[in-house]
Amino acid sequence: MVRVRRLDLPRSAAFAVRLAWRADRRSLVTLMAVQLVTALGLGAGLLLLRTVLDGGLPGGSAARTAGEPSVLVGLAVLLALRAAGGVLGSVTTARQRMLSARLDRHVISLVLGAAVRADLPRFEDPAFHDRLQRAVFASRGQPVVVITTLVAVLQALLTAAAVSGAFLAMAWWLLPFAALSAVPTLRAARAERNASYGLHHGLAESRRLRQYFERLMTGRDEAKEVRALDLGPLLHARWHAEYEREIEGTVRTQRRHMRRKIGARLVGDLLIMAVVGAVALLLGGGLVDLPTALTALTGLWLLSARIQMVGGLMGDIGDSALYLKDLRAFTEADAERPAGRPPVPRFRGLRAERITFTYPGSTRPALKDVSVTLRAGEIVALVGTNGSGKTTLAKILAGLYRPDAGALLFNDRPLADPAALRAVSAVVFQDFVRYKLSALDNIAFGRADEPADEARAAEAARKAGAHGFVSRLARGYATVLGKEFADGEDLSGGQWQRLALARAFYRDAPLVILDEPTAALDPQAEEELFRRIRSLFAGRTVLLISHRFSSVRGADRIYVLDEGSVIEQGTHDELMARGGRYAGLFLTQAAAYLDAPVS
Ligand SMILES: Nc1ncnc2c1ncn2[C@@H]1O[C@H](COP(=O)(O)OP(=O)(O)OP(=O)(O)O)[C@@H](O)[C@H]1O
């Protein structure tokens, strides 16, 4: 069970008001003003009621008949107040909906902004995903619930104050009893919000897992394999099991809430009943007159209903306000990196000196004491077996992770901010993203800081060998590449890879990192890309990762990685002459091409 500090409620409520103020201050102010007017109207109505009763009842001090002017005027004013209440109610509903729409957008946008700015290493941390999941959950509707509830609480409090004011003029001694009747409800509300939050807090990971199963069962990309393996029923059953945990927790806490609330309500009502009995006794003993007793009991009923309502609302607002705590923590803590791309510095060289790196949450280092040099204009290759650390090194050289030890020297100076490396590099990842957007977007996303330029995109596509098939698409560069969308089309694996390459050309960066850039290309296309790599990337520095040794033989320098360490380095000829690991692997691959029998 998560312990929740008492201060959380007012702080979260203040946070919600700040959010609403930023999202739609006009609606917020209107709502508050309407609540004030409604409450004042109710207080005045109560005093008027007493006047009317005073004039109309036989025991009243004024003892007039119902047809006399002051009674009629009183009744007319009461009816007018009721009509005004209806109008204000409609204003409240409309303004609340407007505020809800704007507040939802504002808050979801804050969460997305913080998520987009979070550095890559955070995405390795399950705790970050839990916080993100809770913030997303909190952003959907919760601030609106808090504001709506706050408005209702404000109205209830103001009404209670106005009714209490009217009471002061008639039967002040009833006030403490009415207040006392609210205590059990308020206590139950507090226990309820702590328990709900504890449940919600503990379910974040399970909810993420459930969403993952949902994606596997509904995603187009996953659909073919899920069907080929007939995984549907198994995934569905796992999804059910995860959901069951949430249902069980919800049922357990709701049962406890229900028992607590019923108990609190009964105690509160017993108190009120005792007061009603006392008033009856006083009336019998002639200590109060009938109009005062009737008005006081009406007021007491109104007051206790409001106080009970505040108690209930505090339970609801508590839930949401505690979720807002997650939202506040996420949007404030994860927003430290400013958005936008820093200016692109010149690239004169990059050197990693004895760097070591362990992924967050792992115990084994992925890189140990690795030193590599990329000079301007060079083509440098990384080779090695699966898991030897090539991609990890590429990600560090692209400024996506910081090494734990060792140094990165950029243009011969220690690197202060990895953002500078991100600005100078274009990376084609092994598992690049296939954006289900237009072909133009897929290419022009290479330079998100500039408006998309179709002529430049076509030029980049030509270099990547993508222009031909993009031009033949029904809408050319405007064609949407996702069958889930209207008029969408799909591409082959190799065509997608060419688009990813085109994106790198379009980025026009001085350092190009290609991680297995030809894995999906046919042998002819692959051979052509590597043959032309120097002219295609003329004037740029290229870091090339490949398992195909024939493709890296032309590199200026080749680093051979094994279990996170560089075990050999040199040109192809030097490495062959040495007769070490590289030479062995190269000869094995060459022999496989020449000798492999086809059976
Ligand atoms: N996100 C991650 N979190 C934890 N460990 C990781 C992560 N990514 C990779 N690793 C581990 O780091 C080591 C190096 O992985 P890396 O992806 O750099 O290898 P690689 O040489 O690129 O392999 P491949 O040739 O298969 O692409 C491996 O042991 C791998 O299990």
The ligand as an SDF file (V2000), in Angstrom:
LIG
                    3D

 31 33  0  0  0  0  0  0  0  0999 V2000
   18.3130   -2.0140  -24.5070 N   0  0  0  0  0  0  0  0  0  0  0  0
   19.1270   -2.9290  -23.9750 C   0  0  0  0  0  0  0  0  0  0  0  0
   19.0850   -3.1910  -22.6540 N   0  0  0  0  0  0  0  0  0  0  0  0
   19.8960   -4.0940  -22.1020 C   0  0  0  0  0  0  0  0  0  0  0  0
   20.8120   -4.7860  -22.7800 N   0  0  0  0  0  0  0  0  0  0  0  0
   20.9010   -4.5610  -24.1020 C   0  0  0  0  0  0  0  0  0  0  0  0
   20.0630   -3.6350  -24.7680 C   0  0  0  0  0  0  0  0  0  0  0  0
   20.3790   -3.6330  -26.0760 N   0  0  0  0  0  0  0  0  0  0  0  0
   21.3810   -4.5090  -26.2180 C   0  0  0  0  0  0  0  0  0  0  0  0
   21.6900   -5.0720  -25.0510 N   0  0  0  0  0  0  0  0  0  0  0  0
   22.7680   -6.0360  -24.7820 C   0  0  0  0  0  0  0  0  0  0  0  0
   23.9890   -5.3940  -25.0960 O   0  0  0  0  0  0  0  0  0  0  0  0
   24.8560   -6.2600  -25.7720 C   0  0  0  0  0  0  0  0  0  0  0  0
   25.2900   -5.6270  -27.0930 C   0  0  0  0  0  0  0  0  0  0  0  0
   24.1480   -5.4810  -27.9120 O   0  0  0  0  0  0  0  0  0  0  0  0
   24.2280   -4.7700  -29.3360 P   0  0  0  0  0  0  0  0  0  0  0  0
   22.8210   -4.5820  -29.8100 O   0  0  0  0  0  0  0  0  0  0  0  0
   25.0820   -3.5850  -29.2140 O   0  0  0  0  0  0  0  0  0  0  0  0
   24.9510   -5.8890  -30.1920 O   0  0  0  0  0  0  0  0  0  0  0  0
   25.2610   -5.9440  -31.7460 P   0  0  0  0  0  0  0  0  0  0  0  0
   26.7070   -6.2360  -31.8850 O   0  0  0  0  0  0  0  0  0  0  0  0
   24.7230   -4.7320  -32.4300 O   0  0  0  0  0  0  0  0  0  0  0  0
   24.3970   -7.2300  -32.1450 O   0  0  0  0  0  0  0  0  0  0  0  0
   23.6930   -7.6210  -33.5450 P   0  0  0  0  0  0  0  0  0  0  0  0
   24.7680   -8.0000  -34.4890 O   0  0  0  0  0  0  0  0  0  0  0  0
   22.8670   -8.7940  -33.1440 O   0  0  0  0  0  0  0  0  0  0  0  0
   22.8720   -6.4530  -33.9780 O   0  0  0  0  0  0  0  0  0  0  0  0
   24.0980   -7.5770  -25.9350 C   0  0  0  0  0  0  0  0  0  0  0  0
   24.5430   -8.4510  -24.9360 O   0  0  0  0  0  0  0  0  0  0  0  0
   22.6620   -7.2300  -25.7000 C   0  0  0  0  0  0  0  0  0  0  0  0
   21.9820   -8.2710  -25.0650 O   0  0  0  0  0  0  0  0  0  0  0  0
  1  2  1  0
  2  3  1  0
  2  7  2  0
  3  4  2  0
  4  5  1  0
  5  6  2  0
  6  7  1  0
  6 10  1  0
  7  8  1  0
  8  9  2  0
  9 10  1  0
 10 11  1  0
 11 12  1  0
 11 30  1  0
 12 13  1  0
 13 14  1  0
 13 28  1  0
 14 15  1  0
 15 16  1  0
 16 17  2  0
 16 18  1  0
 16 19  1  0
 19 20  1  0
 20 21  2  0
 20 22  1  0
 20 23  1  0
 23 24  1  0
 24 25  2  0
 24 26  1  0
 24 27  1  0
 28 29  1  0
 28 30  1  0
 30 31  1  0
M  END
$$$$
